[in-house]
């Protein structure tokens, strides 16, 4: 594994049932950055309640990398998935897998950036789940997203996954 607690946390949470679907639905509906959703959960799991200033600073700092590197790789991977007739599908599949690997590495670099931008917490709260819920709400508010009932159910899936052992 890695020596990066945020990355390790993200891999563990993302692998839990329902998390990938919830994250991707929120990403598609609202254009949000899944790494920032995961950071909101991670920070909360560490007892950190992000301030509006911290949320804005981290989101703004990650935006250039996310828009300039992560999203283009995601688009390339999705486009390669369709293949390129009459080119042999094995070639485009191999390329898509390499692009997917680069996309994952770009996501990891973004997470390192997010963690560095956030810096150490000013204080630690005892109610970590409440801190994570507040962090999610603050990130959505930062984006101007007012979660509807399906969004709230997705956020509940994320919170449950972040605070489930195993």
N, C-alpha and C positions, 0 to 999 in steps of 0.2 A: 504494500500500500504506500501511501505518501506520508510525509511529515506535516501535512497541512490539515488541521482540524476542520476547517470550513469545507474543504473539498471532500474529506472523508464523511462528514455529516451529510453533505449533499448527495453523495453516492448512496449512502444508506437510506436516507429518506426517499429519494427519487425511486428506489427499487421497491418501495412498499406499495401494496395494492391501492390503486386509484390515484396515486400521486401524479404519475406521468400524464394521465388524461386530464386531471384537474389543472395542472400547470399549463398544458398545451391549450386547453380551452380558454383559460384566462389570458394567455399570450395572444391567441387568435382574436378573441373578442375585444381586447383592450390595448393590444400592442405593447404589453409590459414585458419586462426583462425577467425571465425565470430565475436568473442568478440573483437578482435583487429580491425576489420573493423568497428564495432559499436563504439569502442573507438575513432577511427579516426574521425568519424562523430560527436560524443559527444564533443570531445575536440574542434573541429571546431565550433560547435554550441555555445560553451562558449567563442569563440574568440581566441582560442589557436591554433597556428601553431606549430606542433611538429618539433623538429630538428632531423637530422639523428641520433644523439647520443641518444636522448630521445626515438625515435622509436626503435632503436636497443636494448636499455636497457629494455624497457617494453616488447618487443617481446621475448627477451632472458629470462627475469624473469618469464614470464607466461608459457614458453614452457614446463618446467618440469611438472607443474600441468596439463596443457592441455594434454600432451602426456601420463602422468602416471595415470590420473584420468578421465578426460573428455572423451577422445577418447575410453578408454576401456569400460566405461559405455555406450557410443553410440553404440559400437560394440555389447555389450551384449543386449541392447534394440533391435537393428536390428535383431540379431540372434533369440531372443525370439519371434519376430513378426511372424516368420515362423511356430511357434508351434513345438511340439515334439510328433508326432504320435508314439504310441497310447495313450499318456497322454492326459487327458481331456484338451481341448483348454481353458476352463475357468481358469484353474490353470496357464497355461503359459501366458494368457492374463493378469491375475492379477499380475503376476510377472513382465511382461513387463511394466505395469503401474507404479509399484513401482520403477523399474529401471529408467523409464522416469523421475519420480519425483526426484530421486537421481541425475540424469544427469542435470536436471535444477538447483538443488542446487549447484552442482559442477560448473556449468557455473556462477552462482551468486558469488560463492567464488572466481572464477577466475577474475571476474570483480572487486571485492574488491581489489584483489592483483594488478591488472592492475592500478587501480586508485591510490593505495598507491605507486606503483613504479613510476608512472608519477609525483607525487608530484604536488605542485602548479605551475601555469603557470608563466613564467618570464614576459610576456607581454600579453596584450589583443588587438586583432585586431578588427577593425570596420567591415570589410567584412568577416563575419563569414562563409558564404557559400564558399568563396574562400579559407579560412583557412581549411575548411573540405575537399574540393577538393584536396588541397595540401597535407593534411594528408593522404588521401587515396592513392594518387600517391606515396608518400614517403613510405608507408607500402608496396605497391606492388613492388616498386623499391628495398626495403630492401630484399624482397623475390626473386628478380631477375625476376619478372613477367612483361612482356611487354604486356599490355592489347590489345587484338584484338578488332575489331568493336563490336562483341557481348558482350565482357567484358565491353567495354566502355558504351554500352547501360545499362548494369546491374548497373554499377557505377552511371550512371545518375539517374536510378530508386532510388538508395539509397540516393543520394543527394536530389532529389525532396522530398522523404519521410521525410528526416531529417529536411527539411525546409518548411514543410507544417503544418499549424496549425490544431489542431483537433485531 
